[in-house]
Amino acid sequence: MQFLRHMKLPLPRLHPNERHYNRTKMRNPMKLWKRVTEDGIEVMTSYAPDRPEKIYSEEGYNTLVN
């Protein structure tokens, strides 16, 4: 309480276990899907096929940023 008052932070509304549970729900599932990278290489990734993220291979990423 002293720390929260000193830093002028609001009191937590949820129990610490509930906050931890909410954080873990936002993580990617522990499952791998086959996806094809932007340069045509098939890889296993934790991003589901219906997700909008683009997947790059190491070589494709390096050519993109250099």
mmCIF file as Biopython writes it, N, C-alpha, C and O atoms, coordinates in Angstrom:
data_model
#
loop_
_atom_site.group_PDB
_atom_site.id
_atom_site.type_symbol
_atom_site.label_atom_id
_atom_site.label_alt_id
_atom_site.label_comp_id
_atom_site.label_asym_id
_atom_site.label_entity_id
_atom_site.label_seq_id
_atom_site.pdbx_PDB_ins_code
_atom_site.Cartn_x
_atom_site.Cartn_y
_atom_site.Cartn_z
_atom_site.occupancy
_atom_site.B_iso_or_equiv
_atom_site.auth_seq_id
_atom_site.auth_asym_id
_atom_site.pdbx_PDB_model_num
ATOM 1   N N  . MET A ? 1  ? 0.822   -1.190  0.000   1.0 0.0 1  A 1 
ATOM 2   C CA . MET A ? 1  ? 0.000   0.000   0.000   1.0 0.0 1  A 1 
ATOM 3   C C  . MET A ? 1  ? 0.866   1.254   0.000   1.0 0.0 1  A 1 
ATOM 4   O O  . MET A ? 1  ? 0.560   2.231   -0.684  1.0 0.0 1  A 1 
ATOM 5   N N  . GLN A ? 2  ? 1.956   1.217   0.779   1.0 0.0 2  A 1 
ATOM 6   C CA . GLN A ? 2  ? 2.822   2.392   0.826   1.0 0.0 2  A 1 
ATOM 7   C C  . GLN A ? 2  ? 3.423   2.686   -0.542  1.0 0.0 2  A 1 
ATOM 8   O O  . GLN A ? 2  ? 3.500   3.840   -0.962  1.0 0.0 2  A 1 
ATOM 9   N N  . PHE A ? 3  ? 3.848   1.628   -1.235  1.0 0.0 3  A 1 
ATOM 10  C CA . PHE A ? 3  ? 4.428   1.816   -2.562  1.0 0.0 3  A 1 
ATOM 11  C C  . PHE A ? 3  ? 3.396   2.413   -3.513  1.0 0.0 3  A 1 
ATOM 12  O O  . PHE A ? 3  ? 3.700   3.361   -4.236  1.0 0.0 3  A 1 
ATOM 13  N N  . LEU A ? 4  ? 2.189   1.874   -3.521  1.0 0.0 4  A 1 
ATOM 14  C CA . LEU A ? 4  ? 1.144   2.377   -4.417  1.0 0.0 4  A 1 
ATOM 15  C C  . LEU A ? 4  ? 0.817   3.838   -4.113  1.0 0.0 4  A 1 
ATOM 16  O O  . LEU A ? 4  ? 0.634   4.642   -5.027  1.0 0.0 4  A 1 
ATOM 17  N N  . ARG A ? 5  ? 0.746   4.171   -2.843  1.0 0.0 5  A 1 
ATOM 18  C CA . ARG A ? 5  ? 0.469   5.566   -2.469  1.0 0.0 5  A 1 
ATOM 19  C C  . ARG A ? 5  ? 1.619   6.477   -2.871  1.0 0.0 5  A 1 
ATOM 20  O O  . ARG A ? 5  ? 1.405   7.573   -3.391  1.0 0.0 5  A 1 
ATOM 21  N N  . HIS A ? 6  ? 2.839   6.013   -2.625  1.0 0.0 6  A 1 
ATOM 22  C CA . HIS A ? 6  ? 4.018   6.826   -2.953  1.0 0.0 6  A 1 
ATOM 23  C C  . HIS A ? 6  ? 4.106   7.084   -4.461  1.0 0.0 6  A 1 
ATOM 24  O O  . HIS A ? 6  ? 4.437   8.192   -4.882  1.0 0.0 6  A 1 
ATOM 25  N N  . MET A ? 7  ? 3.811   6.069   -5.271  1.0 0.0 7  A 1 
ATOM 26  C CA . MET A ? 7  ? 3.894   6.195   -6.723  1.0 0.0 7  A 1 
ATOM 27  C C  . MET A ? 7  ? 2.588   6.722   -7.326  1.0 0.0 7  A 1 
ATOM 28  O O  . MET A ? 7  ? 2.482   6.885   -8.541  1.0 0.0 7  A 1 
ATOM 29  N N  . LYS A ? 8  ? 1.599   6.985   -6.470  1.0 0.0 8  A 1 
ATOM 30  C CA . LYS A ? 8  ? 0.286   7.490   -6.907  1.0 0.0 8  A 1 
ATOM 31  C C  . LYS A ? 8  ? -0.351  6.570   -7.944  1.0 0.0 8  A 1 
ATOM 32  O O  . LYS A ? 8  ? -0.852  7.015   -8.976  1.0 0.0 8  A 1 
ATOM 33  N N  . LEU A ? 9  ? -0.315  5.249   -7.632  1.0 0.0 9  A 1 
ATOM 34  C CA . LEU A ? 9  ? -0.899  4.242   -8.508  1.0 0.0 9  A 1 
ATOM 35  C C  . LEU A ? 9  ? -2.253  3.811   -7.957  1.0 0.0 9  A 1 
ATOM 36  O O  . LEU A ? 9  ? -2.450  3.809   -6.742  1.0 0.0 9  A 1 
ATOM 37  N N  . PRO A ? 10 ? -3.185  3.447   -8.831  1.0 0.0 10 A 1 
ATOM 38  C CA . PRO A ? 10 ? -4.484  2.989   -8.346  1.0 0.0 10 A 1 
ATOM 39  C C  . PRO A ? 10 ? -4.370  1.587   -7.742  1.0 0.0 10 A 1 
ATOM 40  O O  . PRO A ? 10 ? -3.463  0.823   -8.072  1.0 0.0 10 A 1 
ATOM 41  N N  . LEU A ? 11 ? -5.297  1.278   -6.867  1.0 0.0 11 A 1 
ATOM 42  C CA . LEU A ? 11 ? -5.341  -0.066  -6.289  1.0 0.0 11 A 1 
ATOM 43  C C  . LEU A ? 11 ? -5.760  -1.071  -7.357  1.0 0.0 11 A 1 
ATOM 44  O O  . LEU A ? 11 ? -6.618  -0.760  -8.183  1.0 0.0 11 A 1 
ATOM 45  N N  . PRO A ? 12 ? -5.175  -2.266  -7.360  1.0 0.0 12 A 1 
ATOM 46  C CA . PRO A ? 12 ? -5.590  -3.287  -8.330  1.0 0.0 12 A 1 
ATOM 47  C C  . PRO A ? 12 ? -7.039  -3.689  -8.084  1.0 0.0 12 A 1 
ATOM 48  O O  . PRO A ? 12 ? -7.471  -3.800  -6.937  1.0 0.0 12 A 1 
ATOM 49  N N  . ARG A ? 13 ? -7.776  -3.902  -9.145  1.0 0.0 13 A 1 
ATOM 50  C CA . ARG A ? 13 ? -9.183  -4.300  -9.035  1.0 0.0 13 A 1 
ATOM 51  C C  . ARG A ? 13 ? -9.353  -5.816  -8.982  1.0 0.0 13 A 1 
ATOM 52  O O  . ARG A ? 13 ? -10.356 -6.319  -8.475  1.0 0.0 13 A 1 
ATOM 53  N N  . LEU A ? 14 ? -8.350  -6.551  -9.517  1.0 0.0 14 A 1 
ATOM 54  C CA . LEU A ? 14 ? -8.439  -8.003  -9.573  1.0 0.0 14 A 1 
ATOM 55  C C  . LEU A ? 14 ? -7.376  -8.652  -8.695  1.0 0.0 14 A 1 
ATOM 56  O O  . LEU A ? 14 ? -6.331  -8.061  -8.422  1.0 0.0 14 A 1 
ATOM 57  N N  . HIS A ? 15 ? -7.658  -9.874  -8.259  1.0 0.0 15 A 1 
ATOM 58  C CA . HIS A ? 15 ? -6.709  -10.670 -7.493  1.0 0.0 15 A 1 
ATOM 59  C C  . HIS A ? 15 ? -5.502  -10.973 -8.384  1.0 0.0 15 A 1 
ATOM 60  O O  . HIS A ? 15 ? -5.669  -11.121 -9.595  1.0 0.0 15 A 1 
ATOM 61  N N  . PRO A ? 16 ? -4.288  -11.071 -7.820  1.0 0.0 16 A 1 
ATOM 62  C CA . PRO A ? 16 ? -3.103  -11.358 -8.637  1.0 0.0 16 A 1 
ATOM 63  C C  . PRO A ? 16 ? -3.238  -12.620 -9.491  1.0 0.0 16 A 1 
ATOM 64  O O  . PRO A ? 16 ? -2.770  -12.646 -10.630 1.0 0.0 16 A 1 
ATOM 65  N N  . ASN A ? 17 ? -3.869  -13.660 -8.955  1.0 0.0 17 A 1 
ATOM 66  C CA . ASN A ? 17 ? -4.052  -14.881 -9.746  1.0 0.0 17 A 1 
ATOM 67  C C  . ASN A ? 17 ? -4.947  -14.627 -10.957 1.0 0.0 17 A 1 
ATOM 68  O O  . ASN A ? 17 ? -4.704  -15.167 -12.036 1.0 0.0 17 A 1 
ATOM 69  N N  . GLU A ? 18 ? -5.967  -13.815 -10.781 1.0 0.0 18 A 1 
ATOM 70  C CA . GLU A ? 18 ? -6.873  -13.489 -11.887 1.0 0.0 18 A 1 
ATOM 71  C C  . GLU A ? 18 ? -6.146  -12.652 -12.946 1.0 0.0 18 A 1 
ATOM 72  O O  . GLU A ? 18 ? -6.355  -12.859 -14.141 1.0 0.0 18 A 1 
ATOM 73  N N  . ARG A ? 19 ? -5.305  -11.721 -12.527 1.0 0.0 19 A 1 
ATOM 74  C CA . ARG A ? 19 ? -4.520  -10.927 -13.486 1.0 0.0 19 A 1 
ATOM 75  C C  . ARG A ? 19 ? -3.567  -11.827 -14.256 1.0 0.0 19 A 1 
ATOM 76  O O  . ARG A ? 19 ? -3.402  -11.659 -15.464 1.0 0.0 19 A 1 
ATOM 77  N N  . HIS A ? 20 ? -2.931  -12.788 -13.569 1.0 0.0 20 A 1 
ATOM 78  C CA . HIS A ? 20 ? -2.025  -13.721 -14.241 1.0 0.0 20 A 1 
ATOM 79  C C  . HIS A ? 20 ? -2.792  -14.587 -15.250 1.0 0.0 20 A 1 
ATOM 80  O O  . HIS A ? 20 ? -2.314  -14.804 -16.364 1.0 0.0 20 A 1 
ATOM 81  N N  . TYR A ? 21 ? -3.961  -15.074 -14.873 1.0 0.0 21 A 1 
ATOM 82  C CA . TYR A ? 21 ? -4.782  -15.874 -15.775 1.0 0.0 21 A 1 
ATOM 83  C C  . TYR A ? 21 ? -5.150  -15.068 -17.021 1.0 0.0 21 A 1 
ATOM 84  O O  . TYR A ? 21 ? -5.099  -15.598 -18.131 1.0 0.0 21 A 1 
ATOM 85  N N  . ASN A ? 22 ? -5.515  -13.814 -16.857 1.0 0.0 22 A 1 
ATOM 86  C CA . ASN A ? 22 ? -5.868  -12.965 -17.999 1.0 0.0 22 A 1 
ATOM 87  C C  . ASN A ? 22 ? -4.678  -12.750 -18.931 1.0 0.0 22 A 1 
ATOM 88  O O  . ASN A ? 22 ? -4.847  -12.705 -20.149 1.0 0.0 22 A 1 
ATOM 89  N N  . ARG A ? 23 ? -3.471  -12.615 -18.366 1.0 0.0 23 A 1 
ATOM 90  C CA . ARG A ? 23 ? -2.273  -12.457 -19.204 1.0 0.0 23 A 1 
ATOM 91  C C  . ARG A ? 23 ? -1.982  -13.724 -19.993 1.0 0.0 23 A 1 
ATOM 92  O O  . ARG A ? 23 ? -1.629  -13.655 -21.170 1.0 0.0 23 A 1 
ATOM 93  N N  . THR A ? 24 ? -2.128  -14.889 -19.349 1.0 0.0 24 A 1 
ATOM 94  C CA . THR A ? 24 ? -1.821  -16.131 -20.049 1.0 0.0 24 A 1 
ATOM 95  C C  . THR A ? 24 ? -2.847  -16.445 -21.136 1.0 0.0 24 A 1 
ATOM 96  O O  . THR A ? 24 ? -2.520  -17.140 -22.097 1.0 0.0 24 A 1 
ATOM 97  N N  . LYS A ? 25 ? -4.071  -15.953 -21.009 1.0 0.0 25 A 1 
ATOM 98  C CA . LYS A ? 25 ? -5.073  -16.168 -22.057 1.0 0.0 25 A 1 
ATOM 99  C C  . LYS A ? 25 ? -4.696  -15.450 -23.348 1.0 0.0 25 A 1 
ATOM 100 O O  . LYS A ? 25 ? -5.098  -15.878 -24.430 1.0 0.0 25 A 1 
ATOM 101 N N  . MET A ? 26 ? -3.932  -14.370 -23.251 1.0 0.0 26 A 1 
ATOM 102 C CA . MET A ? 26 ? -3.557  -13.589 -24.430 1.0 0.0 26 A 1 
ATOM 103 C C  . MET A ? 26 ? -2.384  -14.186 -25.194 1.0 0.0 26 A 1 
ATOM 104 O O  . MET A ? 26 ? -2.081  -13.728 -26.296 1.0 0.0 26 A 1 
ATOM 105 N N  . ARG A ? 27 ? -1.716  -15.191 -24.644 1.0 0.0 27 A 1 
ATOM 106 C CA . ARG A ? 27 ? -0.568  -15.807 -25.309 1.0 0.0 27 A 1 
ATOM 107 C C  . ARG A ? 27 ? -1.003  -16.686 -26.473 1.0 0.0 27 A 1 
ATOM 108 O O  . ARG A ? 27 ? -2.158  -17.105 -26.555 1.0 0.0 27 A 1 
ATOM 109 N N  . ASN A ? 28 ? -0.068  -16.956 -27.364 1.0 0.0 28 A 1 
ATOM 110 C CA . ASN A ? 28 ? -0.330  -17.900 -28.446 1.0 0.0 28 A 1 
ATOM 111 C C  . ASN A ? 28 ? -0.535  -19.292 -27.862 1.0 0.0 28 A 1 
ATOM 112 O O  . ASN A ? 28 ? 0.082   -19.623 -26.849 1.0 0.0 28 A 1 
ATOM 113 N N  . PRO A ? 29 ? -1.382  -20.114 -28.470 1.0 0.0 29 A 1 
ATOM 114 C CA . PRO A ? 29 ? -1.571  -21.475 -27.962 1.0 0.0 29 A 1 
ATOM 115 C C  . PRO A ? 29 ? -0.304  -22.315 -28.170 1.0 0.0 29 A 1 
ATOM 116 O O  . PRO A ? 29 ? 0.526   -22.004 -29.025 1.0 0.0 29 A 1 
ATOM 117 N N  . MET A ? 30 ? -0.171  -23.374 -27.381 1.0 0.0 30 A 1 
ATOM 118 C CA . MET A ? 30 ? 0.995   -24.249 -27.495 1.0 0.0 30 A 1 
ATOM 119 C C  . MET A ? 30 ? 0.728   -25.285 -28.589 1.0 0.0 30 A 1 
ATOM 120 O O  . MET A ? 30 ? 0.641   -26.484 -28.323 1.0 0.0 30 A 1 
ATOM 121 N N  . LYS A ? 31 ? 0.603   -24.800 -29.809 1.0 0.0 31 A 1 
ATOM 122 C CA . LYS A ? 31 ? 0.334   -25.642 -30.962 1.0 0.0 31 A 1 
ATOM 123 C C  . LYS A ? 31 ? 1.081   -25.039 -32.149 1.0 0.0 31 A 1 
ATOM 124 O O  . LYS A ? 31 ? 1.218   -23.820 -32.252 1.0 0.0 31 A 1 
ATOM 125 N N  . LEU A ? 32 ? 1.557   -25.893 -33.034 1.0 0.0 32 A 1 
ATOM 126 C CA . LEU A ? 32 ? 2.278   -25.413 -34.216 1.0 0.0 32 A 1 
ATOM 127 C C  . LEU A ? 32 ? 1.471   -25.696 -35.472 1.0 0.0 32 A 1 
ATOM 128 O O  . LEU A ? 32 ? 0.827   -26.739 -35.588 1.0 0.0 32 A 1 
ATOM 129 N N  . TRP A ? 33 ? 1.514   -24.754 -36.415 1.0 0.0 33 A 1 
ATOM 130 C CA . TRP A ? 33 ? 0.856   -24.902 -37.704 1.0 0.0 33 A 1 
ATOM 131 C C  . TRP A ? 33 ? 1.898   -24.762 -38.798 1.0 0.0 33 A 1 
ATOM 132 O O  . TRP A ? 33 ? 2.894   -24.053 -38.648 1.0 0.0 33 A 1 
ATOM 133 N N  . LYS A ? 34 ? 1.647   -25.457 -39.909 1.0 0.0 34 A 1 
ATOM 134 C CA . LYS A ? 34 ? 2.507   -25.287 -41.081 1.0 0.0 34 A 1 
ATOM 135 C C  . LYS A ? 34 ? 2.055   -24.032 -41.800 1.0 0.0 34 A 1 
ATOM 136 O O  . LYS A ? 34 ? 0.878   -23.876 -42.124 1.0 0.0 34 A 1 
ATOM 137 N N  . ARG A ? 35 ? 3.005   -23.135 -42.046 1.0 0.0 35 A 1 
ATOM 138 C CA . ARG A ? 35 ? 2.723   -21.915 -42.786 1.0 0.0 35 A 1 
ATOM 139 C C  . ARG A ? 35 ? 3.783   -21.746 -43.853 1.0 0.0 35 A 1 
ATOM 140 O O  . ARG A ? 35 ? 4.865   -22.327 -43.760 1.0 0.0 35 A 1 
ATOM 141 N N  . VAL A ? 36 ? 3.481   -20.966 -44.850 1.0 0.0 36 A 1 
ATOM 142 C CA . VAL A ? 36 ? 4.434   -20.679 -45.919 1.0 0.0 36 A 1 
ATOM 143 C C  . VAL A ? 36 ? 4.892   -19.236 -45.741 1.0 0.0 36 A 1 
ATOM 144 O O  . VAL A ? 36 ? 4.079   -18.323 -45.591 1.0 0.0 36 A 1 
ATOM 145 N N  . THR A ? 37 ? 6.212   -19.048 -45.759 1.0 0.0 37 A 1 
ATOM 146 C CA . THR A ? 37 ? 6.760   -17.700 -45.583 1.0 0.0 37 A 1 
ATOM 147 C C  . THR A ? 37 ? 6.517   -16.870 -46.831 1.0 0.0 37 A 1 
ATOM 148 O O  . THR A ? 37 ? 6.045   -17.375 -47.850 1.0 0.0 37 A 1 
ATOM 149 N N  . GLU A ? 38 ? 6.841   -15.602 -46.738 1.0 0.0 38 A 1 
ATOM 150 C CA . GLU A ? 38 ? 6.663   -14.675 -47.856 1.0 0.0 38 A 1 
ATOM 151 C C  . GLU A ? 38 ? 7.498   -15.074 -49.073 1.0 0.0 38 A 1 
ATOM 152 O O  . GLU A ? 38 ? 7.131   -14.765 -50.206 1.0 0.0 38 A 1 
ATOM 153 N N  . ASP A ? 39 ? 8.628   -15.765 -48.840 1.0 0.0 39 A 1 
ATOM 154 C CA . ASP A ? 39 ? 9.458   -16.189 -49.975 1.0 0.0 39 A 1 
ATOM 155 C C  . ASP A ? 39 ? 9.271   -17.662 -50.323 1.0 0.0 39 A 1 
ATOM 156 O O  . ASP A ? 39 ? 10.112  -18.242 -51.010 1.0 0.0 39 A 1 
ATOM 157 N N  . GLY A ? 40 ? 8.166   -18.286 -49.853 1.0 0.0 40 A 1 
ATOM 158 C CA . GLY A ? 40 ? 7.786   -19.611 -50.305 1.0 0.0 40 A 1 
ATOM 159 C C  . GLY A ? 40 ? 8.342   -20.793 -49.538 1.0 0.0 40 A 1 
ATOM 160 O O  . GLY A ? 40 ? 8.210   -21.925 -50.002 1.0 0.0 40 A 1 
ATOM 161 N N  . ILE A ? 41 ? 8.957   -20.582 -48.391 1.0 0.0 41 A 1 
ATOM 162 C CA . ILE A ? 41 ? 9.515   -21.672 -47.606 1.0 0.0 41 A 1 
ATOM 163 C C  . ILE A ? 41 ? 8.466   -22.112 -46.573 1.0 0.0 41 A 1 
ATOM 164 O O  . ILE A ? 41 ? 7.850   -21.277 -45.911 1.0 0.0 41 A 1 
ATOM 165 N N  . GLU A ? 42 ? 8.270   -23.446 -46.444 1.0 0.0 42 A 1 
ATOM 166 C CA . GLU A ? 42 ? 7.305   -23.955 -45.467 1.0 0.0 42 A 1 
ATOM 167 C C  . GLU A ? 42 ? 7.973   -24.061 -44.099 1.0 0.0 42 A 1 
ATOM 168 O O  . GLU A ? 42 ? 9.045   -24.653 -43.967 1.0 0.0 42 A 1 
ATOM 169 N N  . VAL A ? 43 ? 7.328   -23.481 -43.077 1.0 0.0 43 A 1 
ATOM 170 C CA . VAL A ? 43 ? 7.861   -23.495 -41.713 1.0 0.0 43 A 1 
ATOM 171 C C  . VAL A ? 43 ? 6.750   -23.873 -40.743 1.0 0.0 43 A 1 
ATOM 172 O O  . VAL A ? 43 ? 5.568   -23.825 -41.082 1.0 0.0 43 A 1 
ATOM 173 N N  . MET A ? 44 ? 7.148   -24.251 -39.528 1.0 0.0 44 A 1 
ATOM 174 C CA . MET A ? 44 ? 6.207   -24.503 -38.447 1.0 0.0 44 A 1 
ATOM 175 C C  . MET A ? 44 ? 6.226   -23.259 -37.551 1.0 0.0 44 A 1 
ATOM 176 O O  . MET A ? 44 ? 7.294   -22.778 -37.170 1.0 0.0 44 A 1 
ATOM 177 N N  . THR A ? 45 ? 5.036   -22.742 -37.217 1.0 0.0 45 A 1 
ATOM 178 C CA . THR A ? 45 ? 4.949   -21.533 -36.413 1.0 0.0 45 A 1 
ATOM 179 C C  . THR A ? 45 ? 3.771   -21.621 -35.458 1.0 0.0 45 A 1 
ATOM 180 O O  . THR A ? 45 ? 2.839   -22.396 -35.675 1.0 0.0 45 A 1 
ATOM 181 N N  . SER A ? 46 ? 3.818   -20.823 -34.398 1.0 0.0 46 A 1 
ATOM 182 C CA . SER A ? 46 ? 2.711   -20.802 -33.445 1.0 0.0 46 A 1 
ATOM 183 C C  . SER A ? 46 ? 1.609   -19.847 -33.886 1.0 0.0 46 A 1 
ATOM 184 O O  . SER A ? 46 ? 0.583   -19.741 -33.215 1.0 0.0 46 A 1 
ATOM 185 N N  . TYR A ? 47 ? 1.803   -19.155 -34.994 1.0 0.0 47 A 1 
ATOM 186 C CA . TYR A ? 47 ? 0.758   -18.275 -35.537 1.0 0.0 47 A 1 
ATOM 187 C C  . TYR A ? 47 ? -0.183  -19.095 -36.409 1.0 0.0 47 A 1 
ATOM 188 O O  . TYR A ? 47 ? 0.247   -19.722 -37.378 1.0 0.0 47 A 1 
ATOM 189 N N  . ALA A ? 48 ? -1.455  -19.090 -36.067 1.0 0.0 48 A 1 
ATOM 190 C CA . ALA A ? 48 ? -2.459  -19.863 -36.807 1.0 0.0 48 A 1 
ATOM 191 C C  . ALA A ? 48 ? -2.580  -19.348 -38.242 1.0 0.0 48 A 1 
ATOM 192 O O  . ALA A ? 48 ? -2.284  -18.181 -38.501 1.0 0.0 48 A 1 
ATOM 193 N N  . PRO A ? 49 ? -3.009  -20.198 -39.178 1.0 0.0 49 A 1 
ATOM 194 C CA . PRO A ? 49 ? -3.134  -19.769 -40.577 1.0 0.0 49 A 1 
ATOM 195 C C  . PRO A ? 49 ? -4.139  -18.637 -40.791 1.0 0.0 49 A 1 
ATOM 196 O O  . PRO A ? 49 ? -4.028  -17.896 -41.767 1.0 0.0 49 A 1 
ATOM 197 N N  . ASP A ? 50 ? -5.103  -18.495 -39.908 1.0 0.0 50 A 1 
ATOM 198 C CA . ASP A ? 50 ? -6.087  -17.432 -40.090 1.0 0.0 50 A 1 
ATOM 199 C C  . ASP A ? 50 ? -5.633  -16.099 -39.501 1.0 0.0 50 A 1 
ATOM 200 O O  . ASP A ? 50 ? -6.372  -15.117 -39.567 1.0 0.0 50 A 1 
ATOM 201 N N  . ARG A ? 51 ? -4.434  -16.047 -38.927 1.0 0.0 51 A 1 
ATOM 202 C CA . ARG A ? 51 ? -3.907  -14.804 -38.371 1.0 0.0 51 A 1 
ATOM 203 C C  . ARG A ? 51 ? -3.345  -13.940 -39.494 1.0 0.0 51 A 1 
ATOM 204 O O  . ARG A ? 51 ? -2.862  -14.481 -40.488 1.0 0.0 51 A 1 
ATOM 205 N N  . PRO A ? 52 ? -3.392  -12.600 -39.368 1.0 0.0 52 A 1 
ATOM 206 C CA . PRO A ? 52 ? -2.960  -11.719 -40.461 1.0 0.0 52 A 1 
ATOM 207 C C  . PRO A ? 52 ? -1.448  -11.485 -40.533 1.0 0.0 52 A 1 
ATOM 208 O O  . PRO A ? 52 ? -0.977  -10.883 -41.498 1.0 0.0 52 A 1 
ATOM 209 N N  . GLU A ? 53 ? -0.672  -11.943 -39.540 1.0 0.0 53 A 1 
ATOM 210 C CA . GLU A ? 53 ? 0.763   -11.660 -39.540 1.0 0.0 53 A 1 
ATOM 211 C C  . GLU A ? 53 ? 1.456   -12.310 -40.734 1.0 0.0 53 A 1 
ATOM 212 O O  . GLU A ? 53 ? 1.109   -13.414 -41.154 1.0 0.0 53 A 1 
ATOM 213 N N  . LYS A ? 54 ? 2.439   -11.596 -41.266 1.0 0.0 54 A 1 
ATOM 214 C CA . LYS A ? 54 ? 3.260   -12.143 -42.342 1.0 0.0 54 A 1 
ATOM 215 C C  . LYS A ? 54 ? 4.408   -12.913 -41.706 1.0 0.0 54 A 1 
ATOM 216 O O  . LYS A ? 54 ? 4.978   -12.484 -40.703 1.0 0.0 54 A 1 
ATOM 217 N N  . ILE A ? 55 ? 4.740   -14.045 -42.296 1.0 0.0 55 A 1 
ATOM 218 C CA . ILE A ? 55 ? 5.819   -14.891 -41.789 1.0 0.0 55 A 1 
ATOM 219 C C  . ILE A ? 55 ? 6.995   -14.782 -42.760 1.0 0.0 55 A 1 
ATOM 220 O O  . ILE A ? 55 ? 6.826   -14.944 -43.968 1.0 0.0 55 A 1 
ATOM 221 N N  . TYR A ? 56 ? 8.187   -14.507 -42.224 1.0 0.0 56 A 1 
ATOM 222 C CA . TYR A ? 56 ? 9.388   -14.385 -43.040 1.0 0.0 56 A 1 
ATOM 223 C C  . TYR A ? 56 ? 10.401  -15.435 -42.615 1.0 0.0 56 A 1 
ATOM 224 O O  . TYR A ? 56 ? 10.507  -15.760 -41.433 1.0 0.0 56 A 1 
ATOM 225 N N  . SER A ? 57 ? 11.143  -15.962 -43.577 1.0 0.0 57 A 1 
ATOM 226 C CA . SER A ? 57 ? 12.279  -16.820 -43.244 1.0 0.0 57 A 1 
ATOM 227 C C  . SER A ? 57 ? 13.424  -15.908 -42.804 1.0 0.0 57 A 1 
ATOM 228 O O  . SER A ? 57 ? 13.350  -14.689 -42.959 1.0 0.0 57 A 1 
ATOM 229 N N  . GLU A ? 58 ? 14.462  -16.495 -42.266 1.0 0.0 58 A 1 
ATOM 230 C CA . GLU A ? 58 ? 15.590  -15.682 -41.817 1.0 0.0 58 A 1 
ATOM 231 C C  . GLU A ? 58 ? 16.214  -14.916 -42.985 1.0 0.0 58 A 1 
ATOM 232 O O  . GLU A ? 58 ? 16.542  -13.736 -42.865 1.0 0.0 58 A 1 
ATOM 233 N N  . GLU A ? 59 ? 16.372  -15.609 -44.121 1.0 0.0 59 A 1 
ATOM 234 C CA . GLU A ? 59 ? 16.961  -14.953 -45.287 1.0 0.0 59 A 1 
ATOM 235 C C  . GLU A ? 59 ? 16.040  -13.853 -45.818 1.0 0.0 59 A 1 
ATOM 236 O O  . GLU A ? 59 ? 16.500  -12.767 -46.171 1.0 0.0 59 A 1 
ATOM 237 N N  . GLY A ? 60 ? 14.747  -14.141 -45.873 1.0 0.0 60 A 1 
ATOM 238 C CA . GLY A ? 60 ? 13.797  -13.144 -46.357 1.0 0.0 60 A 1 
ATOM 239 C C  . GLY A ? 60 ? 13.744  -11.926 -45.463 1.0 0.0 60 A 1 
ATOM 240 O O  . GLY A ? 60 ? 13.639  -10.801 -45.952 1.0 0.0 60 A 1 
ATOM 241 N N  . TYR A ? 61 ? 13.814  -12.135 -44.153 1.0 0.0 61 A 1 
ATOM 242 C CA . TYR A ? 61 ? 13.815  -11.013 -43.212 1.0 0.0 61 A 1 
ATOM 243 C C  . TYR A ? 61 ? 15.082  -10.178 -43.363 1.0 0.0 61 A 1 
ATOM 244 O O  . TYR A ? 61 ? 15.028  -8.948  -43.358 1.0 0.0 61 A 1 
ATOM 245 N N  . ASN A ? 62 ? 16.220  -10.854 -43.497 1.0 0.0 62 A 1 
ATOM 246 C CA . ASN A ? 62 ? 17.484  -10.130 -43.635 1.0 0.0 62 A 1 
ATOM 247 C C  . ASN A ? 62 ? 17.505  -9.283  -44.903 1.0 0.0 62 A 1 
ATOM 248 O O  . ASN A ? 62 ? 18.016  -8.163  -44.882 1.0 0.0 62 A 1 
ATOM 249 N N  . THR A ? 63 ? 16.960  -9.796  -46.011 1.0 0.0 63 A 1 
ATOM 250 C CA . THR A ? 63 ? 16.934  -8.993  -47.233 1.0 0.0 63 A 1 
ATOM 251 C C  . THR A ? 63 ? 15.943  -7.842  -47.102 1.0 0.0 63 A 1 
ATOM 252 O O  . THR A ? 63 ? 16.125  -6.794  -47.721 1.0 0.0 63 A 1 
ATOM 253 N N  . LEU A ? 64 ? 14.903  -8.028  -46.307 1.0 0.0 64 A 1 
ATOM 254 C CA . LEU A ? 64 ? 13.915  -6.968  -46.102 1.0 0.0 64 A 1 
ATOM 255 C C  . LEU A ? 64 ? 14.491  -5.801  -45.309 1.0 0.0 64 A 1 
ATOM 256 O O  . LEU A ? 64 ? 14.234  -4.646  -45.647 1.0 0.0 64 A 1 
ATOM 257 N N  . VAL A ? 65 ? 15.268  -6.079  -44.256 1.0 0.0 65 A 1 
ATOM 258 C CA . VAL A ? 65 ? 15.776  -5.021  -43.393 1.0 0.0 65 A 1 
ATOM 259 C C  . VAL A ? 65 ? 17.107  -4.434  -43.869 1.0 0.0 65 A 1 
ATOM 260 O O  . VAL A ? 65 ? 17.513  -3.370  -43.400 1.0 0.0 65 A 1 
ATOM 261 N N  . ASN A ? 66 ? 17.776  -5.100  -44.778 1.0 0.0 66 A 1 
ATOM 262 C CA . ASN A ? 66 ? 19.072  -4.570  -45.261 1.0 0.0 66 A 1 
ATOM 263 C C  . ASN A ? 66 ? 18.919  -3.838  -46.540 1.0 0.0 66 A 1 
ATOM 264 O O  . ASN A ? 66 ? 19.901  -3.331  -47.083 1.0 0.0 66 A 1 
#
